[in-house]
Amino acid sequence: MNSFQQDPATLHLATPGGAAASVLHHGAQLASWRSAKGTENIYLSELADFSPGSSVRGGAPICFPQFSTLGDLPLHGFFRNQTWTPVASGADGAEVARLQLTDTPETRALWPHSFQAELQVTLTDRSLEVAFSVLNTGSEVFSFTAALHTYFRVTAIENVSIAGLQNIRYLDKLKDNVIAAETNERLLIDRPLDRIYYNTTDELTLEEGERRLLISAQGMPDTVVWNPGPERCATIADLPDDAWRHFVCIEAAAIDIPISLAPGATWRGVQKITDIQGD
Ligand SMILES: O=P(O)(O)OC[C@H]1O[C@H](O)[C@H](O)[C@@H](O)[C@@H]1O
Protein backbone atom coordinates (compact mmCIF):
# COMPACT_ATOMS: atom_id res chain seq x y z
CA MET A 1 0.00 0.00 0.00
CA ASN A 2 1.36 3.41 -0.86
CA SER A 3 0.82 6.54 1.17
CA PHE A 4 -1.78 7.90 -1.29
CA GLN A 5 -4.06 5.15 -0.06
CA GLN A 6 -3.37 6.43 3.44
CA ASP A 7 -5.20 9.56 2.32
CA PRO A 8 -2.82 12.46 1.79
CA ALA A 9 -4.56 15.85 1.98
CA THR A 10 -6.50 16.12 -1.28
CA LEU A 11 -9.07 18.40 -2.91
CA HIS A 12 -11.80 16.54 -4.77
CA LEU A 13 -13.67 18.07 -7.68
CA ALA A 14 -16.78 16.70 -9.34
CA THR A 15 -19.35 17.81 -11.90
CA PRO A 16 -23.03 16.87 -11.85
CA GLY A 17 -22.39 15.12 -15.19
CA GLY A 18 -19.94 12.68 -13.61
CA ALA A 19 -16.46 14.10 -14.23
CA ALA A 20 -14.07 14.00 -11.28
CA ALA A 21 -10.56 15.16 -10.44
CA SER A 22 -8.35 15.35 -7.39
CA VAL A 23 -5.50 17.67 -6.48
CA LEU A 24 -3.01 17.04 -3.67
CA HIS A 25 -2.04 19.80 -1.25
CA HIS A 26 1.46 18.36 -1.71
CA GLY A 27 2.86 20.26 -4.69
CA ALA A 28 -0.65 21.38 -5.76
CA GLN A 29 -0.27 18.26 -7.82
CA LEU A 30 -3.12 17.02 -9.97
CA ALA A 31 -3.47 13.33 -9.07
CA SER A 32 -6.49 12.10 -11.01
CA TRP A 33 -8.90 13.17 -13.74
CA ARG A 34 -11.83 11.30 -15.22
CA SER A 35 -14.02 13.11 -17.71
CA ALA A 36 -17.73 12.32 -17.72
CA LYS A 37 -16.83 9.54 -20.20
CA GLY A 38 -15.27 7.71 -17.28
CA THR A 39 -11.68 6.91 -18.26
CA GLU A 40 -8.89 7.78 -15.81
CA ASN A 41 -6.61 10.02 -17.85
CA ILE A 42 -3.84 10.68 -15.33
CA TYR A 43 -1.14 8.22 -14.29
CA LEU A 44 -0.16 8.19 -10.62
CA SER A 45 2.49 5.67 -9.60
CA GLU A 46 1.38 3.03 -7.12
CA LEU A 47 4.88 3.43 -5.61
CA ALA A 48 4.63 7.22 -5.22
CA ASP A 49 6.11 8.69 -2.05
CA PHE A 50 3.84 11.25 -0.40
CA SER A 51 6.04 12.03 2.58
CA PRO A 52 6.69 15.74 3.26
CA GLY A 53 9.25 17.25 0.89
CA SER A 54 9.18 14.33 -1.56
CA SER A 55 8.56 14.49 -5.31
CA VAL A 56 5.34 12.59 -5.96
CA ARG A 57 5.71 10.35 -9.02
CA GLY A 58 2.89 10.85 -11.50
CA GLY A 59 -0.04 13.21 -11.71
CA ALA A 60 1.02 16.66 -12.90
CA PRO A 61 4.02 17.96 -10.94
CA ILE A 62 4.72 21.69 -11.22
CA CYS A 63 8.31 22.29 -12.33
CA PHE A 64 9.31 25.75 -11.07
CA PRO A 65 11.44 27.90 -11.02
CA GLN A 66 13.67 25.54 -12.99
CA PHE A 67 12.88 22.90 -15.56
CA SER A 68 14.99 19.74 -15.23
CA THR A 69 18.70 20.51 -14.69
CA LEU A 70 18.66 23.92 -16.40
CA GLY A 71 20.14 25.70 -13.38
CA ASP A 72 21.58 25.13 -9.92
CA LEU A 73 18.36 24.19 -8.15
CA PRO A 74 17.19 20.64 -7.41
CA LEU A 75 15.83 18.82 -10.48
CA HIS A 76 12.63 20.57 -11.63
CA GLY A 77 12.94 23.23 -8.89
CA PHE A 78 11.15 23.00 -5.57
CA PHE A 79 7.46 23.88 -6.01
CA ARG A 80 6.51 20.21 -6.35
CA ASN A 81 8.06 19.47 -2.93
CA GLN A 82 6.13 22.13 -0.99
CA THR A 83 2.81 21.84 0.80
CA TRP A 84 0.36 24.30 -0.76
CA THR A 85 -2.61 25.94 0.93
CA PRO A 86 -6.13 25.54 -0.48
CA VAL A 87 -8.04 28.83 -0.82
CA ALA A 88 -11.73 29.76 -0.81
CA SER A 89 -13.17 27.96 -3.84
CA GLY A 90 -11.09 24.86 -3.15
CA ALA A 91 -13.81 23.18 -1.10
CA ASP A 92 -14.47 19.51 -1.76
CA GLY A 93 -17.10 18.91 -4.43
CA ALA A 94 -16.53 22.24 -6.18
CA GLU A 95 -15.71 22.38 -9.87
CA VAL A 96 -12.79 24.73 -9.23
CA ALA A 97 -9.88 24.06 -6.87
CA ARG A 98 -7.35 26.75 -5.98
CA LEU A 99 -4.17 26.36 -3.98
CA GLN A 100 -1.49 28.89 -3.17
CA LEU A 101 2.15 28.93 -2.24
CA THR A 102 4.07 31.91 -0.85
CA ASP A 103 7.81 32.21 -0.27
CA THR A 104 9.13 31.12 3.13
CA PRO A 105 12.58 31.21 4.73
CA GLU A 106 13.03 27.67 3.35
CA THR A 107 12.21 28.67 -0.25
CA ARG A 108 14.26 31.89 0.00
CA ALA A 109 17.27 29.82 1.12
CA LEU A 110 16.97 27.89 -2.16
CA TRP A 111 15.86 30.78 -4.38
CA PRO A 112 16.10 34.31 -2.95
CA HIS A 113 12.85 35.74 -4.30
CA SER A 114 9.42 36.68 -3.00
CA PHE A 115 6.39 35.33 -4.81
CA GLN A 116 2.81 34.31 -4.54
CA ALA A 117 1.92 31.34 -6.72
CA GLU A 118 -1.48 29.87 -7.43
CA LEU A 119 -2.70 26.73 -9.13
CA GLN A 120 -6.29 26.70 -10.28
CA VAL A 121 -7.88 23.52 -11.60
CA THR A 122 -11.19 23.92 -13.39
CA LEU A 123 -13.27 20.85 -14.21
CA THR A 124 -16.13 20.54 -16.69
CA ASP A 125 -17.81 17.36 -17.89
CA ARG A 126 -15.33 17.00 -20.75
CA SER A 127 -12.33 19.15 -19.87
CA LEU A 128 -9.74 19.91 -17.26
CA GLU A 129 -7.85 23.19 -17.16
CA VAL A 130 -4.74 23.58 -15.02
CA ALA A 131 -3.77 27.26 -14.66
CA PHE A 132 -0.56 28.11 -12.87
CA SER A 133 0.28 31.71 -12.05
CA VAL A 134 3.09 33.45 -10.24
CA LEU A 135 3.11 37.02 -8.88
CA ASN A 136 6.44 38.66 -8.16
CA THR A 137 5.90 40.19 -4.70
CA GLY A 138 9.55 41.24 -4.35
CA SER A 139 11.42 44.34 -5.46
CA GLU A 140 13.66 42.75 -8.11
CA VAL A 141 13.06 41.05 -11.45
CA PHE A 142 13.39 37.27 -11.34
CA SER A 143 13.51 34.78 -14.19
CA PHE A 144 12.51 31.15 -14.41
CA THR A 145 11.72 28.16 -16.57
CA ALA A 146 8.64 26.06 -15.80
CA ALA A 147 6.52 23.10 -16.80
CA LEU A 148 3.25 21.38 -15.98
CA HIS A 149 4.64 17.86 -16.12
CA THR A 150 1.46 15.89 -16.84
CA TYR A 151 1.63 12.09 -16.78
CA PHE A 152 -1.09 10.81 -19.13
CA ARG A 153 -2.33 7.34 -18.25
CA VAL A 154 -2.52 4.98 -21.21
CA THR A 155 -3.54 1.33 -21.40
CA ALA A 156 -0.70 0.18 -23.68
CA ILE A 157 1.98 2.56 -24.93
CA GLU A 158 2.39 0.65 -28.21
CA ASN A 159 -1.09 1.84 -29.24
CA VAL A 160 -0.44 5.50 -28.40
CA SER A 161 0.42 8.36 -30.72
CA ILE A 162 0.66 12.12 -30.46
CA ALA A 163 -0.54 14.25 -33.37
CA GLY A 164 0.31 17.92 -33.86
CA LEU A 165 4.11 17.91 -33.63
CA GLN A 166 5.02 17.47 -37.30
CA ASN A 167 7.69 19.94 -38.53
CA ILE A 168 8.32 21.23 -35.00
CA ARG A 169 11.97 21.62 -33.96
CA TYR A 170 12.98 19.64 -30.90
CA LEU A 171 15.96 19.03 -28.66
CA ASP A 172 16.58 15.32 -28.21
CA LYS A 173 17.96 14.74 -24.71
CA LEU A 174 18.60 11.09 -25.52
CA LYS A 175 20.77 11.93 -28.57
CA ASP A 176 23.34 14.35 -27.12
CA ASN A 177 20.89 17.25 -27.20
CA VAL A 178 20.86 17.29 -30.99
CA ILE A 179 18.23 19.56 -32.56
CA ALA A 180 16.00 17.96 -35.19
CA ALA A 181 12.61 18.56 -36.78
CA GLU A 182 9.76 16.14 -36.23
CA THR A 183 8.95 14.26 -39.42
CA ASN A 184 6.04 12.18 -38.19
CA GLU A 185 2.44 13.28 -38.48
CA ARG A 186 1.79 10.98 -35.54
CA LEU A 187 4.61 10.48 -33.05
CA LEU A 188 4.69 6.89 -31.80
CA ILE A 189 6.12 6.17 -28.36
CA ASP A 190 7.97 3.14 -29.67
CA ARG A 191 11.32 3.88 -27.93
CA PRO A 192 12.46 5.90 -24.91
CA LEU A 193 11.76 9.59 -25.57
CA ASP A 194 12.95 12.72 -23.78
CA ARG A 195 12.43 15.71 -26.04
CA ILE A 196 11.73 19.39 -25.76
CA TYR A 197 9.62 20.56 -28.71
CA TYR A 198 10.00 24.31 -29.23
CA ASN A 199 7.15 26.69 -29.87
CA THR A 200 4.36 24.17 -30.23
CA THR A 201 1.57 26.60 -30.98
CA ASP A 202 -0.99 24.09 -32.28
CA GLU A 203 -3.13 21.81 -30.19
CA LEU A 204 -1.87 18.29 -29.73
CA THR A 205 -3.96 15.13 -29.75
CA LEU A 206 -3.12 12.09 -27.67
CA GLU A 207 -4.64 9.07 -29.35
CA GLU A 208 -5.06 5.51 -28.14
CA GLY A 209 -7.58 3.37 -30.01
CA GLU A 210 -10.85 5.29 -29.78
CA ARG A 211 -9.52 7.59 -27.07
CA ARG A 212 -8.77 11.18 -28.06
CA LEU A 213 -7.50 13.87 -25.72
CA LEU A 214 -6.99 17.36 -27.09
CA ILE A 215 -4.15 19.16 -25.31
CA SER A 216 -3.61 22.91 -25.54
CA ALA A 217 -1.50 25.42 -23.69
CA GLN A 218 -1.26 29.14 -23.09
CA GLY A 219 1.79 31.01 -21.86
CA MET A 220 3.87 27.84 -22.11
CA PRO A 221 5.07 27.63 -25.72
CA ASP A 222 7.21 24.49 -25.45
CA THR A 223 6.14 20.85 -25.06
CA VAL A 224 8.17 18.11 -23.40
CA VAL A 225 7.47 14.50 -24.34
CA TRP A 226 8.93 11.93 -21.95
CA ASN A 227 8.69 8.19 -21.68
CA PRO A 228 11.58 6.42 -19.95
CA GLY A 229 11.26 3.07 -21.76
CA PRO A 230 11.89 -0.25 -19.98
CA GLU A 231 15.57 0.05 -19.01
CA ARG A 232 15.42 3.54 -17.50
CA CYS A 233 12.06 2.76 -15.90
CA ALA A 234 13.59 -0.20 -14.05
CA THR A 235 16.08 2.20 -12.40
CA ILE A 236 13.42 4.60 -11.09
CA ALA A 237 12.58 3.43 -7.58
CA ASP A 238 9.11 4.94 -7.38
CA LEU A 239 7.91 3.46 -10.68
CA PRO A 240 6.87 -0.19 -11.16
CA ASP A 241 9.08 -1.86 -13.77
CA ASP A 242 6.28 -1.98 -16.36
CA ALA A 243 5.08 1.60 -15.73
CA TRP A 244 6.63 2.87 -18.98
CA ARG A 245 3.87 1.00 -20.85
CA HIS A 246 1.19 2.89 -18.96
CA PHE A 247 2.05 6.57 -19.25
CA VAL A 248 3.49 9.25 -21.43
CA CYS A 249 4.33 12.71 -20.14
CA ILE A 250 3.19 15.59 -22.34
CA GLU A 251 4.32 18.70 -20.53
CA ALA A 252 3.31 22.29 -21.21
CA ALA A 253 6.52 24.23 -20.65
CA ALA A 254 8.36 27.53 -20.88
CA ILE A 255 11.98 26.46 -21.37
CA ASP A 256 13.62 27.82 -24.49
CA ILE A 257 13.03 31.46 -23.58
CA PRO A 258 13.11 31.88 -19.78
CA ILE A 259 10.41 34.17 -18.40
CA SER A 260 11.49 37.41 -16.70
CA LEU A 261 8.98 38.73 -14.21
CA ALA A 262 9.09 42.32 -12.99
CA PRO A 263 8.12 43.31 -9.43
CA GLY A 264 4.34 43.41 -9.16
CA ALA A 265 3.84 41.46 -12.40
CA THR A 266 2.00 38.15 -12.77
CA TRP A 267 2.80 35.38 -15.24
CA ARG A 268 0.28 32.68 -16.11
CA GLY A 269 0.71 29.32 -17.85
CA VAL A 270 -2.14 26.98 -18.68
CA GLN A 271 -2.57 23.42 -19.88
CA LYS A 272 -6.08 22.42 -20.95
CA ILE A 273 -7.11 18.87 -21.78
CA THR A 274 -10.39 18.03 -23.47
CA ASP A 275 -11.80 14.55 -23.89
CA ILE A 276 -13.02 14.50 -27.50
CA GLN A 277 -13.53 10.75 -27.82
CA GLY A 278 -16.53 10.11 -30.06
CA ASP A 279 -17.05 13.81 -30.92
O1 LIG B 1 12.38 12.05 -12.19
P1 LIG B 1 11.89 13.44 -12.33
O2 LIG B 1 12.76 14.43 -11.59
O3 LIG B 1 10.45 13.60 -11.92
O4 LIG B 1 11.99 13.81 -13.86
C1 LIG B 1 11.36 13.04 -14.81
C2 LIG B 1 11.64 13.54 -16.22
O5 LIG B 1 11.12 14.85 -16.34
C3 LIG B 1 11.22 15.47 -17.63
O6 LIG B 1 10.35 14.91 -18.53
C4 LIG B 1 12.64 15.46 -18.16
O7 LIG B 1 12.69 15.86 -19.51
C5 LIG B 1 13.26 14.10 -17.99
O8 LIG B 1 14.62 14.18 -18.36
C6 LIG B 1 13.10 13.60 -16.58
O9 LIG B 1 13.70 12.33 -16.45
Ligand as a Chemical Component Dictionary entry (heavy atoms), coordinates in Angstrom:
data_LIG
# 
_chem_comp.id                   LIG 
_chem_comp.type                 NON-POLYMER 
_chem_comp.pdbx_formal_charge   0 
_chem_comp.three_letter_code    LIG 
# 
loop_
_chem_comp_atom.comp_id 
_chem_comp_atom.atom_id 
_chem_comp_atom.alt_atom_id 
_chem_comp_atom.type_symbol 
_chem_comp_atom.charge 
_chem_comp_atom.model_Cartn_x 
_chem_comp_atom.model_Cartn_y 
_chem_comp_atom.model_Cartn_z 
_chem_comp_atom.pdbx_ordinal 
LIG O1 O1 O 0 12.378 12.045 -12.188 1  
LIG P1 P1 P 0 11.888 13.439 -12.329 2  
LIG O2 O2 O 0 12.757 14.435 -11.593 3  
LIG O3 O3 O 0 10.448 13.600 -11.916 4  
LIG O4 O4 O 0 11.987 13.815 -13.862 5  
LIG C1 C1 C 0 11.360 13.035 -14.806 6  
LIG C2 C2 C 0 11.638 13.543 -16.218 7  
LIG O5 O5 O 0 11.118 14.846 -16.340 8  
LIG C3 C3 C 0 11.223 15.472 -17.633 9  
LIG O6 O6 O 0 10.351 14.912 -18.533 10 
LIG C4 C4 C 0 12.641 15.458 -18.155 11 
LIG O7 O7 O 0 12.687 15.863 -19.508 12 
LIG C5 C5 C 0 13.255 14.100 -17.993 13 
LIG O8 O8 O 0 14.622 14.177 -18.356 14 
LIG C6 C6 C 0 13.105 13.597 -16.577 15 
LIG O9 O9 O 0 13.700 12.330 -16.446 16 
# 
loop_
_chem_comp_bond.comp_id 
_chem_comp_bond.atom_id_1 
_chem_comp_bond.atom_id_2 
_chem_comp_bond.value_order 
_chem_comp_bond.pdbx_ordinal 
LIG O1 P1 DOUB 1  
LIG P1 O2 SING 2  
LIG P1 O3 SING 3  
LIG P1 O4 SING 4  
LIG O4 C1 SING 5  
LIG C1 C2 SING 6  
LIG C2 O5 SING 7  
LIG C2 C6 SING 8  
LIG O5 C3 SING 9  
LIG C3 O6 SING 10 
LIG C3 C4 SING 11 
LIG C4 O7 SING 12 
LIG C4 C5 SING 13 
LIG C5 O8 SING 14 
LIG C5 C6 SING 15 
LIG C6 O9 SING 16 
# 
